[in-house]
Each structure stands twice: as structure tokens, then as C-alpha cells.
């Protein structure tokens, strides 16, 4: 197996412009930037077998356009985007800082952060057929009660039908339920302070939830 992996890596990195190795033993991966050939992402699948996810430039462009069009209207300056996927036995989640500069959004603080976001989203789609996206947008306002920055939370589900990507907005009731319910016990937990749960432009402050 190690020999097969070595041969596979040698083939993948030929002509690559960059190779990124995970520094987290709990989240191992290898990300290969193959330039005009796109990305190769190597990471364990749910059954702990290594899989190679190839992401072409057209796949990167399709996802980039969808994210910019769907999320851009909800970010005036800064936000946090959390990507999640999994099932009852395993759940993956990771967050990226998002910044608006001019007319577009930037994810993370260098190219490698952006490429990892793209790779992880396609990894989720390959393994679970969906990716959840939770966007926390900073509003520029402060909560009068806590003094903390106010954030607006919106949720999306990304699915793939053939080559087409579809991003669905999570209904407000479902978003609130997911953020105020313990996933293991099903018991209600207090809502996050200093946030507004939103569907498009309809928002409910967490303080209003009983």
C-alpha cells in the first residue's frame, strides 16, 4: 500500500506548482495544485481508505461563481464560512474567514486556504452527496445587551446533480432548530448570543427566541 501511495503521489506531483500537507494528525490530507490541470486532493474517505478527488479548473470556476453569486449579497465586509458534511458516525466541519474586497469575496488569507476550501467541498460531495454551508456575517452593529458584534447566520445546502451544482437556502425554522438543538441528545440548548438567524433578508434575533 505504501509503495502504491508513493507511486501515485509521484505521478500526481509531476509538474505541480504546489503541494500542501496537513499539519493536523486528526485531519490528514495532501492537496496538490496541478496548475492548468486543477487540483488533486488526497484524504481518507469515511471507510478510512485513501481517495483521490480530482477537481478540474471548470469545476473550480463553477463553484467559485456559485459561491460569489449566492453568498456575496450577505457579506458587506467580513464573515465566517463553516463547511460541514457527514453522518451519525462521522462529521467533518471546518471554518474559513471571509473578506469582501471590492466586488468579490476572498476565503482565508492565502491561495492555499482557498484551494483547500474548494477541495473540501468537493470531497464532501463525493463522500456524502451534500455539503452544508453556514455563513456568519458581521453586521457592523453591536448587541446592546452583550456589547458583542452582531452577526447574521444563514444556512445553505450544496448538492450536485450530474455536473450541475445547486445551492439551497435552509428555511429559517430549520436553521434555528439546528442551532438550538443538541445533535447527540436532541435536547434544546440556549441560542447563540448576539446573532440574528436569517433567511434571505428575514431575520430573528436570538434574544427573541423563547
DOTIDREN-338214 format. One record per residue (C-alpha): residue in one letter; x, y, z. Coordinates in steps of 0.1 Angstrom, whole numbers, plus 5000, padded with zeros to 4 digits. Last residue first. Layout:
% DOTIDREN-338214
AXYZ/...
This chain:
% DOTIDREN-338214
X461853165239/X463753305209/X463653685207/X467153725221/X468453515192/X467353805169/X465053685140/X465953785104/X464153805071/X466653935045/X467453595028/X466553355056/X468253485088/X469053395124/X470353705141/X473253675165/X474453845197/X474153535219/X473953175205/X470653015213/X470352815245/X470252435240/X467252225233/X467651845238/X468151615209/X470751425229/X473551395204/X472851685180/X472051925209/X469352155195/X469452535193/X471552595161/X469852315141/X466352425152/X467052785143/X468252685108/X465252455103/X462852735112/X464552985089/X464552755059/X468052645046/X468852815013/X469552564985/X472752574964/X472752354933/X475852244914/X475452084880/X477751824866/X475451534874/X473151674901/X475351804929/X474151934962/X475052244984/X472952305014/X472852665027/X472552835061/X472453195072/X473653355104/X473753725109/X476353855134/X476254135159/X479554235175/X479454195212/X478354465237/X476254205255/X472954375258/X473254655232/X474554395207/X476954585184/X476454675148/X478954635119/X476954355105/X479454065107/X478253775085/X478153425098/X477653185069/X476952815074/X477552595044/X476352235044/X477852005018/X475951725001/X476451394982/X478151235013/X481551115001/X482051284967/X480151594977/X482151635009/X485451594990/X484151854965/X483652104994/X487052005009/X488852074977/X487352414971/X488052525007/X491652385005/X492252584973/X491152904991/X493352845021/X496352764998/X495853094979/X496453295010/X494553475038/X491353275041/X488453305016/X488153614994/X484753754984/X484253984953/X483254334943/X485854534961/X487454334988/X485054135009/X486653915035/X485853555045/X487553375074/X487352995068/X485752735091/X486052355092/X483552075099/X483551705093/X481051465108/X481451085114/X479250815127/X475850995125/X476551135091/X479051365074/X479351715060/X480352065071/X481752395057/X481852695080/X482053045064/X483053335087/X482253685076/X483854025069/X482854335048/X479354365034/X478753995032/X475153885025/X475053974988/X478253784982/X476953454994/X474953314964/X476653494934/X480153464948/X479653104959/X478052994926/X480853164906/X483553004926/X481952654924/X481652674886/X485252804882/X486652534904/X484852264885/X486052424852/X489652414865/X489352044872/X489051894907/X490451544911/X489551374944/X491951094953/X490850854979/X492650705009/X490550435027/X489350535062/X485850405055/X484550765057/X487150865030/X490750945039/X492351235021/X494051304988/X493051624969/X494251674933/X493652014919/X493352184885/X495052054853/X496252404844/X498152434876/X498452104894/X497952234929/X498351914950/X496551894984/X497551615007/X495351535036/X495251425073/X492751575097/X493451445132/X497151455125/X496851825118/X499851965098/X498151885065/X500451875035/X500252135007/X501952064974/X502452354949/X503152424913/X502652074900/X504651944870/X504751594883/X503051604917/X500351354908/X502651084894/X504951084923/X502051084947/X500550774930/X503850594930/X504350674967/X500850554975/X501350224957/X504550174976/X502850245009/X500050005000/
